[in-house]
Amino acid sequence: MEEAGVSPSTGCFRLLVRHLGRTERLSDGGEQVMSLMKAHRATPDVQFMNELLNYQPNMPAATALLETFQTNHSLGPNSSTLCALLRVCRRSKDTAAARRLITSHKTMPEQSPAVWNAYLHVLLDSRLHHPLVKAFHAHPAPDHHTYAILVQSCAQAMDEQLAEEAFTKMVHKGYLKSKNAIGSLMSVYAATGNAKKAEMLMDWSAKKGIPPSDAMLGYYNTAVRGSGGQTVE
């Protein structure tokens, strides 16, 4: 680019961070990229900051980086920043830090349903069902992603009753945009050995024209196998 007389923009460096992060080659936390930006006189913006935060190894590193951007570039957090920090918490299973983030930014006008969904994912990956249910009820605007996360948590905890209640609400709200929710409910029936309900869910999905995923078929077969029912391939 320089040979053509064109300097790389901040957007170019954001794409570089994404590429290095996804290929696990951002081992220095982005210091080399920041040095390159400085050399090319490119100014970091909030989008670049959030992209770099996504790939920090833990919350102490992410917090230090955020403070650097706030001090040196006067960049403040928005909802995407919080989502990035929560993704760091999710990878490092730092539920305490995630809880602090939600609590400290509860009244932020930028907070969005995506922030709460990111927080629920932290609790889901840590298999904290009861805190997740509590957080679900505090969610300002649950969407189809929120309900799908709740059903997945119910599957982990074998909470058949709440899973069915959540699934029913998803149907009534028109939130069945993902087969993950159906597969998660089926996994509850697989865990509890409820072949009858597994067959009813499979029939319901067929009538709705929702093709079963491989995972759903696997859970179905597990549920019916214990009762001597007919498995499907």
Steps between C-alpha positions, in 0.01 A plus 500: 500500500781738588664441161180628341506805723210382716526464878302221669189626677378412848256259335790312342662455840168382642485229234861408578413456868202281407714282274780461755251435781304236313819321399632524858800709399429801720726371775622843614149634559526730199810699594661451159183610322482808720863580418423467128203733537716758673764474227233560235332774704171314506272595788320223695122529519242320713450226240873426494512499880209256523656270239826490694320442831333192348829313492648583840593187699337604828322784676808661658654535154172626351448751782854634466453540124167679548660741748777571248248590231303716743810685620692539174215529250197609708301198382215391726311167507176437314279190484737330254786562744306326776426207268871472418594502869234238576639280224837518678323399823334213315828362366674530835188389695530810716141521624589741782638756253197453275267565794692816588470624141124452495456661840723801436348573158138419586380856439708571191278632219712308249423165662308275263342154503821375337691589818267292716514211252880512517476485880262204483751320278764542773267335752399230251860399428567488875187285550353743754132427442335681792699826454417478130127467568520800734686702236246394238217653705704822537557520123355831371383362164534120449520398134515162328870469587421557867236228511726258312774554760249434780386174342862390458563570869192297590642214297823515697311502831236245385236758592227352284215716629671835446635385164147423380367830636773696324453304177124562507559875541741490206230343285239755605737792438607366161859461619576160350764638265761248609494121510728523804199555727323189368820298528554625855148399604556163338822463699296544820280209397809298415645566845176414678418207271161647409440314174135601472572872508797453267267340244243779547768767442626322190144479361437866582821606323404300192155663487662843525731411211812531717757241389686336790865577550754222550520589869122485536490157337773380734308616807179350365662162447645508851156576646311227315773236513454452874133414453560268207355749251589537134808711437551707185806554288 
